[in-house]
Amino acid sequence: MKTTILTQNNVCAFLGLLMALTILWSASAEAKVDTTINEVIPMEIKMELGAVQEEAINMENLELSDIKEIPTITFINKYGEIVAEFYGEKSELKKKFKETFKRGQFVTASGKHEFYLI
């Protein structure tokens, strides 16, 4: 009986070793790409970006009174464009605008917000 190196166990072990080396090689190649991108940006630009971000995060001077509240009912046309938005209680709006609600068809609701198609 001849002994041979090409047994199933040896071939599988060799293929596993090749796969592991390939994974390590690709990981090191990706790491080299990331460092070259970070080295390209000059230091002055990095400092300016930091200053801009600090100014943008400063929220002490924001006035939240101008924020628009979510409409209760929205009417859209067949192209998906907003035709009208109504704010307030649904029951009061349906009483005030009976004709509009008769022409519109209920499409969907998301929480307290309803959408109608005109």
C-alpha positions as a Python dict, from the first residue, in 0.01 Angstrom:
ca = {
    (1, 'M'): (0, 0, 0),
    (2, 'K'): (139, 338, -102),
    (3, 'T'): (106, 635, 132),
    (4, 'T'): (6, 955, -41),
    (5, 'I'): (-19, 1319, 62),
    (6, 'L'): (-339, 1380, -133),
    (7, 'T'): (-591, 1246, 116),
    (8, 'Q'): (-927, 1407, 167),
    (9, 'N'): (-830, 1546, 509),
    (10, 'N'): (-510, 1704, 378),
    (11, 'V'): (-682, 1864, 79),
    (12, 'C'): (-961, 2009, 299),
    (13, 'A'): (-708, 2144, 547),
    (14, 'F'): (-510, 2308, 265),
    (15, 'L'): (-824, 2469, 119),
    (16, 'G'): (-922, 2600, 464),
    (17, 'L'): (-579, 2753, 506),
    (18, 'L'): (-607, 2923, 166),
    (19, 'M'): (-949, 3064, 258),
    (20, 'A'): (-818, 3200, 588),
    (21, 'L'): (-523, 3367, 416),
    (22, 'T'): (-757, 3519, 155),
    (23, 'I'): (-979, 3666, 428),
    (24, 'L'): (-678, 3817, 606),
    (25, 'W'): (-542, 3959, 281),
    (26, 'S'): (-876, 4125, 189),
    (27, 'A'): (-917, 4269, 540),
    (28, 'S'): (-573, 4427, 529),
    (29, 'A'): (-644, 4567, 181),
    (30, 'E'): (-964, 4732, 310),
    (31, 'A'): (-779, 4874, 609),
    (32, 'K'): (-521, 5033, 378),
    (33, 'V'): (-797, 5196, 171),
    (34, 'D'): (-958, 5352, 483),
    (35, 'T'): (-631, 5504, 606),
    (36, 'T'): (-551, 5660, 269),
    (37, 'I'): (-890, 5833, 257),
    (38, 'N'): (-843, 5980, 605),
    (39, 'E'): (-493, 6104, 522),
    (40, 'V'): (-611, 6295, 214),
    (41, 'I'): (-823, 6550, 407),
    (42, 'P'): (-608, 6850, 512),
    (43, 'M'): (-608, 6947, 879),
    (44, 'E'): (-757, 7294, 813),
    (45, 'I'): (-1068, 7144, 657),
    (46, 'K'): (-1109, 6903, 948),
    (47, 'M'): (-1094, 7194, 1193),
    (48, 'E'): (-1347, 7398, 990),
    (49, 'L'): (-1587, 7103, 978),
    (50, 'G'): (-1563, 7066, 1354),
    (51, 'A'): (-1644, 7434, 1405),
    (52, 'V'): (-1943, 7413, 1170),
    (53, 'Q'): (-2076, 7106, 1350),
    (54, 'E'): (-2042, 7277, 1688),
    (55, 'E'): (-2239, 7577, 1561),
    (56, 'A'): (-2508, 7354, 1412),
    (57, 'I'): (-2552, 7160, 1736),
    (58, 'N'): (-2600, 7475, 1947),
    (59, 'M'): (-2977, 7451, 2013),
    (60, 'E'): (-3014, 7722, 2277),
    (61, 'N'): (-3132, 7985, 2027),
    (62, 'L'): (-3397, 7771, 1854),
    (63, 'E'): (-3756, 7884, 1872),
    (64, 'L'): (-3991, 7589, 1864),
    (65, 'S'): (-4306, 7801, 1841),
    (66, 'D'): (-4277, 7812, 1459),
    (67, 'I'): (-4297, 7434, 1423),
    (68, 'K'): (-4607, 7331, 1234),
    (69, 'E'): (-4831, 7081, 1409),
    (70, 'I'): (-4927, 6764, 1224),
    (71, 'P'): (-5255, 6802, 1032),
    (72, 'T'): (-5549, 6588, 1137),
    (73, 'I'): (-5692, 6539, 787),
    (74, 'T'): (-5518, 6575, 451),
    (75, 'F'): (-5686, 6578, 109),
    (76, 'I'): (-5473, 6467, -189),
    (77, 'N'): (-5541, 6448, -562),
    (78, 'K'): (-5480, 6151, -792),
    (79, 'Y'): (-5117, 6259, -842),
    (80, 'G'): (-5043, 6246, -468),
    (81, 'E'): (-5022, 6625, -436),
    (82, 'I'): (-5162, 6783, -121),
    (83, 'V'): (-5478, 6979, -196),
    (84, 'A'): (-5581, 7073, 159),
    (85, 'E'): (-5475, 7016, 518),
    (86, 'F'): (-5711, 7047, 814),
    (87, 'Y'): (-5605, 7095, 1175),
    (88, 'G'): (-5822, 7032, 1480),
    (89, 'E'): (-6079, 6777, 1598),
    (90, 'K'): (-6203, 6539, 1330),
    (91, 'S'): (-6566, 6557, 1435),
    (92, 'E'): (-6571, 6939, 1417),
    (93, 'L'): (-6396, 6937, 1080),
    (94, 'K'): (-6642, 6686, 937),
    (95, 'K'): (-6934, 6904, 1051),
    (96, 'K'): (-6786, 7222, 899),
    (97, 'F'): (-6680, 7068, 568),
    (98, 'K'): (-6957, 6814, 495),
    (99, 'E'): (-6952, 6872, 119),
    (100, 'T'): (-6577, 6828, 96),
    (101, 'F'): (-6591, 6500, 285),
    (102, 'K'): (-6876, 6376, 63),
    (103, 'R'): (-6663, 6437, -248),
    (104, 'G'): (-6354, 6282, -93),
    (105, 'Q'): (-6285, 5912, -46),
    (106, 'F'): (-6103, 5778, 260),
    (107, 'V'): (-5764, 5631, 163),
    (108, 'T'): (-5567, 5554, 479),
    (109, 'A'): (-5491, 5663, 832),
    (110, 'S'): (-5168, 5688, 1024),
    (111, 'G'): (-5234, 5733, 1394),
    (112, 'K'): (-5460, 6039, 1423),
    (113, 'H'): (-5379, 6157, 1069),
    (114, 'E'): (-5628, 6059, 795),
    (115, 'F'): (-5584, 6087, 417),
    (116, 'Y'): (-5869, 6142, 169),
    (117, 'L'): (-5862, 6134, -211),
    (118, 'I'): (-6040, 6408, -407),
}
